Amino acid sequence: MFRYATHADEYVRPLPRPLVLTANKTPPGHPQQVHISTVGANKMRVSWVTDDRSRAVSVVEYGTSPGKYTASAKGSHTTYSYGSYQSGAIHHVTIGPLKASETYYYRCGKAGDEFSLRTPPANLPIEFAVVGDLGQTDWTKSTLSHISGADYDMLLLPGDLSYADRVQPLWDSFGRLVQPLASARPWMVTEGNHEMEPRQHDYDDAFAAYNNRWRMPYEESGSQSQSNLYYSFNAAGGAAHVVMLGSYARFEEGSEQHAWLKRDLAGVDRRRTPWLVALLHAPWYNTNEAHQEEGESMRAAMERLLYEARVDVVFAGHVHAYERFTRIYNNKADSRGPMYITIGDGGNREDLATKFIKDHKSAHLSVFQEASFGHGRLRIVNDTSAVWRWHRNDNQYATVADEVWLESLASSKLAPQAAACRSLRP
């Protein structure tokens, strides 16, 4: 359930909340930390962990009726170690082909509970829940409750998932915390700085936990990404193309990621794909005191590619607050550039970034700022129109505090003022 805000002055920001640890209550051979992600046009990857590393099988049985499994698929499992920590068996199985907008019931490893998922639609409309810097605090639980309180098709997360920060059991706790949502709708994620866990200054394997646990469809990405840290996928039958960039993989011109992005965007036909969305962790535009200029080198390297491809909106995290900018290119308002939105306010343990710089060079481009926890929803209505709503985390309710309508940059009728057709501001 959510409601609309009345006036910002009426809002009293609640105090920080403690870390929440979600215990394991399943037997060693039963699945836990179940989550799903889309793979290609009509398949889904099911991922889970078992404490039993030797006897648990990487099999998913599934069907369209509870308890009646008409198909099954096999996959593989892996493990990793970090210091004295040894992970459980991390299973990945791809199921499909699946029908769009269909509910499937499934069981992992021929043991434990039955889960259900709903596949995304094959056409517009489609609704993305967007949340960054999630963590696992009591605020995180509130945010997740608000997300699950209204329907959506897919969740996008621009980095900073568990805030494990080398404490590996926190990855397990996070997986159990998000399982009720992540097992039911696809979660498409990219890495943040808190996923980077180098071992004694060895950065070559700094993303071992993230890459093993949260495998994304980089190998199936149309432009053949070489890394789980950046990839892309289509949604709504190709009406939307989503690019997940890696702020912590090399991105300069000449790098693999830069070359991949150039290929990926060149392969998008805007006549068939009217919506182009990008996500990354460290924001390219930011008037908050926190993390100033940290995304600048990436912006300098890649902004032109996004601009020339007419990307519609760019979501970022990292800064623990909400901020929405107008359409921008190269530090100037530009109706042909993306709208930039920072949504690093999922509920992390580091609290909020409360101070915005009033005389910042980008202040005139910033339309809305607020240091509150929450989440957003991008509903792409049709080929030309979408609506973005930011839901402030108001305890019992997810309060809509910011709303803006967008017109696709692929539209031939785009007017200069079309960046924000209608906006709600308390």
C-alpha positions in Angstrom: 0.0 0.0 0.0 1.2 3.5 -0.7 0.0 7.1 -0.5 0.9 10.5 -1.9 2.9 13.0 0.1 1.3 16.3 1.1 4.1 18.7 2.0 7.8 18.0 2.7 7.7 20.1 5.9 5.2 17.7 7.4 7.7 14.8 7.2 9.6 13.9 10.3 12.5 11.6 9.4 12.6 8.5 11.8 15.8 7.5 13.6 18.2 4.9 12.2 17.4 1.2 12.7 19.7 -1.7 13.6 21.2 -4.5 11.5 18.9 -7.4 10.9 20.4 -10.9 10.7 18.2 -13.6 9.0 19.0 -17.0 10.4 19.0 -20.3 8.5 16.1 -22.6 9.5 16.5 -25.2 6.7 18.2 -28.6 6.8 21.6 -28.8 5.2 20.3 -30.3 1.9 17.4 -27.9 1.5 17.5 -24.8 -0.6 17.9 -21.3 0.9 18.7 -17.9 -0.5 16.6 -18.6 -3.6 16.6 -15.9 -6.2 15.9 -15.7 -9.9 17.1 -13.6 -12.9 16.1 -13.5 -16.6 18.1 -15.2 -19.2 17.4 -14.3 -22.8 14.0 -13.9 -24.2 12.1 -16.7 -22.4 14.3 -18.4 -19.8 15.0 -17.9 -16.1 18.0 -18.7 -14.0 17.2 -20.1 -10.5 20.0 -19.7 -8.0 20.2 -21.0 -4.4 22.5 -22.3 -1.7 22.7 -25.5 0.2 24.9 -26.1 3.3 25.4 -29.6 2.0 28.2 -29.3 -0.6 28.4 -32.9 -1.7 24.9 -34.5 -2.0 22.6 -31.7 -2.9 21.6 -31.8 -6.6 21.4 -28.9 -9.0 18.0 -29.6 -10.4 14.8 -27.5 -10.7 11.4 -29.1 -11.2 8.7 -26.8 -12.4 5.2 -26.5 -13.8 2.1 -24.2 -13.9 0.2 -25.9 -11.1 1.2 -26.2 -7.5 2.9 -29.5 -6.8 2.7 -30.7 -10.4 6.0 -30.4 -12.1 5.8 -31.1 -15.9 9.4 -30.2 -16.6 12.8 -30.2 -15.1 16.3 -28.8 -15.8 19.8 -29.5 -14.6 22.5 -27.0 -13.9 25.7 -26.9 -11.9 27.0 -25.7 -8.5 30.2 -24.1 -7.2 31.7 -23.0 -4.0 34.3 -20.4 -2.9 36.4 -19.7 0.1 37.3 -16.5 1.8 39.8 -16.8 4.6 38.4 -19.4 7.0 34.9 -19.1 5.5 33.8 -21.8 3.1 30.5 -21.2 1.2 27.8 -23.7 0.8 27.1 -25.2 -2.6 25.9 -22.3 -4.8 23.5 -23.8 -7.5 22.5 -22.2 -10.8 19.9 -23.8 -13.1 18.4 -22.2 -16.2 14.8 -23.2 -16.8 12.6 -22.7 -19.9 11.4 -21.8 -22.4 8.7 -20.2 -20.3 5.5 -18.4 -21.3 5.3 -14.6 -20.6 3.2 -13.3 -17.8 2.8 -16.9 -16.4 3.0 -18.1 -12.9 5.2 -21.2 -12.4 5.7 -23.3 -9.3 9.1 -24.8 -8.7 11.2 -26.8 -6.4 15.0 -26.6 -6.1 17.2 -29.7 -5.6 14.2 -32.0 -5.1 14.0 -31.0 -1.5 12.4 -28.3 0.7 9.7 -25.8 0.0 7.9 -25.1 -3.2 8.4 -21.6 -4.6 6.5 -19.6 -7.3 7.5 -17.0 -9.8 5.8 -14.9 -12.4 7.6 -14.3 -15.7 7.7 -10.7 -17.1 5.3 -9.7 -19.8 6.1 -10.1 -23.5 4.8 -6.6 -24.3 4.3 -3.2 -22.7 3.3 -2.1 -20.1 6.0 -3.3 -17.7 6.9 -2.1 -14.2 10.4 -2.1 -12.7 10.9 -1.7 -9.0 14.2 0.2 -8.5 16.2 0.2 -5.3 19.9 0.8 -4.5 22.2 0.3 -1.5 19.9 -2.1 0.1 21.8 -3.7 3.0 20.0 -5.6 5.7 18.7 -3.3 8.4 15.2 -2.8 9.9 14.8 -0.1 7.3 15.7 -2.6 4.6 12.9 -4.8 5.8 10.5 -1.9 5.7 11.6 -1.1 2.1 11.2 -4.7 1.0 7.7 -4.8 2.6 6.7 -1.6 0.7 8.0 -3.1 -2.6 6.1 -6.3 -2.1 3.0 -4.3 -1.2 2.2 -3.5 -4.8 2.7 -5.6 -7.9 5.7 -5.2 -10.2 7.4 -7.3 -12.9 11.1 -7.1 -12.2 13.5 -5.5 -9.7 16.6 -3.5 -10.7 19.4 -2.9 -8.2 22.3 -0.6 -9.1 24.8 -2.0 -6.6 25.5 -2.5 -2.9 23.5 -5.5 -2.0 24.4 -7.2 1.3 27.0 -4.8 2.8 28.9 -7.9 3.9 32.2 -6.1 3.5 34.3 -9.3 3.9 32.1 -10.7 6.6 30.9 -13.6 4.4 28.1 -14.9 6.6 26.3 -11.6 5.9 26.0 -12.7 2.3 24.1 -15.7 3.5 21.9 -13.6 5.8 21.1 -11.2 3.0 20.2 -14.0 0.6 17.7 -15.3 3.2 16.3 -11.8 3.8 15.5 -11.1 0.2 14.4 -14.6 -0.7 10.6 -14.0 -0.4 10.8 -11.3 -3.1 13.8 -12.5 -5.1 12.4 -15.9 -5.6 9.2 -14.6 -7.0 10.3 -11.8 -9.4 13.6 -11.5 -11.4 16.2 -9.5 -9.6 18.7 -7.9 -12.0 21.7 -6.4 -10.2 25.0 -4.8 -10.8 27.9 -4.3 -8.4 28.7 -1.5 -6.0 31.8 -0.7 -4.0 30.5 -2.9 -1.1 30.6 -5.9 -3.4 34.4 -5.4 -3.7 36.1 -7.6 -1.2 39.8 -7.8 -2.0 41.9 -10.4 -0.2 45.1 -8.8 1.2 45.1 -6.2 -1.6 44.5 -8.8 -4.3 41.9 -7.1 -6.5 41.9 -9.8 -9.2 39.3 -11.8 -7.3 37.7 -9.0 -5.4 34.2 -9.9 -6.5 34.3 -13.7 -5.7 31.3 -13.7 -3.4 29.2 -11.5 -5.7 30.1 -13.3 -8.9 29.5 -16.7 -7.5 26.2 -15.9 -5.7 24.6 -13.4 -8.1 25.3 -14.7 -11.6 23.7 -12.4 -14.2 23.2 -13.1 -17.9 26.4 -11.5 -19.1 27.2 -14.5 -21.3 23.8 -14.3 -22.9 24.1 -10.5 -23.4 23.6 -9.8 -27.1 27.0 -8.0 -27.4 28.8 -10.8 -25.5 30.0 -9.2 -22.3 33.1 -10.8 -20.9 32.3 -10.0 -17.2 29.5 -10.6 -14.7 30.1 -6.9 -13.7 28.4 -5.5 -16.8 25.8 -6.9 -19.1 22.4 -6.0 -20.8 19.1 -7.6 -21.3 15.8 -6.9 -23.1 12.4 -6.7 -21.4 8.8 -6.6 -22.6 9.6 -8.4 -25.8 12.4 -6.0 -26.6 10.4 -2.9 -26.1 12.9 -1.9 -23.4 16.7 -2.5 -23.4 18.4 -2.3 -20.0 22.1 -1.8 -19.7 23.8 -2.7 -16.4 27.2 -0.9 -16.2 30.1 -1.7 -13.9 31.4 1.2 -11.9 34.2 -1.0 -10.5 35.3 -2.6 -13.7 37.6 -0.8 -16.1 35.6 1.6 -18.2 38.0 3.9 -20.0 38.2 4.0 -23.8 40.1 0.9 -24.9 38.8 -1.2 -22.0 36.6 -4.3 -22.6 33.6 -2.7 -20.9 33.9 0.4 -23.1 34.1 -1.7 -26.3 31.2 -3.9 -25.1 29.0 -0.9 -24.4 29.7 0.6 -27.8 28.7 -2.7 -29.4 25.7 -3.2 -27.2 24.2 0.3 -27.9 25.0 0.1 -31.6 22.9 -3.1 -31.7 19.7 -1.5 -30.4 17.1 -0.6 -33.0 15.1 2.2 -31.5 12.2 1.6 -33.9 11.7 -1.8 -32.2 13.1 -0.8 -28.8 11.6 2.6 -27.9 13.0 2.5 -24.3 16.7 2.5 -23.3 17.5 2.4 -19.6 21.0 2.3 -17.9 22.1 1.5 -14.3 25.4 2.0 -12.6 26.6 2.5 -9.0 28.6 5.7 -8.6 26.4 8.6 -9.9 27.7 10.9 -12.7 25.7 13.8 -11.4 25.4 14.5 -7.7 24.9 17.6 -5.6 25.1 15.7 -2.2 28.2 16.2 -0.1 28.7 12.4 -0.1 30.9 10.8 -2.8 31.5 14.0 -4.7 33.1 13.5 -8.2 33.5 9.7 -7.7 31.7 9.0 -10.9 33.3 11.7 -12.9 36.0 9.7 -14.7 33.4 7.1 -15.8 31.1 9.9 -17.0 33.9 11.4 -19.0 34.6 8.0 -20.6 31.1 6.9 -21.3 28.6 9.7 -21.3 28.8 10.4 -25.0 28.0 6.8 -25.8 24.8 7.0 -23.8 23.9 10.4 -25.2 24.3 9.4 -28.8 22.3 6.2 -28.2 19.5 8.4 -26.7 19.4 6.6 -23.4 16.2 7.7 -21.7 17.1 7.4 -18.0 20.1 6.5 -15.9 19.8 5.2 -12.4 22.6 5.2 -9.8 23.1 4.4 -6.2 26.1 5.0 -3.8 24.8 8.2 -2.3 22.4 7.4 0.4 19.7 9.8 -0.6 17.3 10.4 -3.4 18.0 12.9 -6.1 16.4 13.5 -9.6 18.0 15.6 -12.3 16.5 17.0 -15.5 17.8 15.6 -18.8 21.5 16.3 -19.1 24.5 16.0 -21.4 28.0 17.2 -20.4 26.8 19.2 -17.4 24.2 21.1 -19.3 20.4 20.7 -19.6 19.7 18.9 -22.8 16.3 17.5 -23.9 18.1 14.8 -25.9 20.1 13.5 -22.9 19.1 11.0 -20.2 17.3 11.9 -17.0 19.6 11.1 -14.1 18.2 9.6 -10.9 20.1 8.6 -7.7 18.3 6.1 -5.6 20.9 4.8 -3.1 18.4 4.9 -0.3 17.3 1.3 0.2 18.0 1.0 3.9 21.8 0.4 4.3 23.5 0.4 7.7 25.6 3.5 7.0 22.5 5.8 7.4 21.5 8.7 5.1 23.6 11.3 3.3 21.7 14.3 4.6 23.6 17.3 3.2 23.1 18.7 -0.3 25.3 21.5 -1.6 23.1 24.5 -2.5 25.7 26.2 -4.6 26.9 23.1 -6.4 27.7 23.6 -10.1 24.9 21.1 -10.9 22.4 22.5 -8.5 20.4 24.2 -11.3 20.0 20.8 -13.0 18.7 19.1 -9.8 14.9 18.9 -9.7 14.3 17.0 -6.5 16.5 16.0 -3.5 15.6 14.3 -0.3 17.6 12.3 2.3 15.1 9.5 3.1 15.0 5.8 2.6 12.7 4.4 0.0 12.4 2.9 -3.5 11.2 3.8 -6.9 9.1 2.4 -9.7 9.4 2.9 -13.4 6.3 2.0 -15.3 6.7 2.0 -19.0 3.2 2.5 -20.2 3.6 2.3 -24.0 6.1 3.1 -26.8 6.1 6.8 -26.0 5.2 7.3 -22.3 6.5 6.1 -18.9 6.0 7.3 -15.4 8.6 7.3 -12.6 7.5 7.5 -8.9 9.8 7.6 -5.9 8.2 6.1 -2.8 9.5 7.6 0.5 9.8 5.0 3.3 7.2 6.2 5.8 7.1 3.2 8.1 3.6 1.7 7.4 3.2 3.3 4.0 5.3 3.8 0.9 4.6 7.5 0.3 4.9 8.8 -3.3 6.9 11.9 -2.8 8.1 12.5 -6.4 6.5 11.7 -9.7 7.5 12.5 -13.3 6.3 11.4 -16.7 8.8 10.8 -19.4 8.5 10.6 -23.2 10.8 8.2 -25.0 13.7 9.8 -26.8 13.0 7.4 -29.7 9.8 9.3 -30.3 9.9 11.4 -33.4 7.5 13.9 -31.8 9.8 14.7 -28.9 9.5 18.3 -27.9 12.2 20.2 -26.0 10.2 20.3 -22.8 9.3 16.6 -23.0 11.9 15.6 -20.4 9.3 15.9 -17.6 5.8 16.2 -18.9 4.2 16.3 -15.4 5.9 16.4 -12.1 4.6 16.0 -8.5 6.6 17.7 -5.8 5.5 18.0 -2.2 
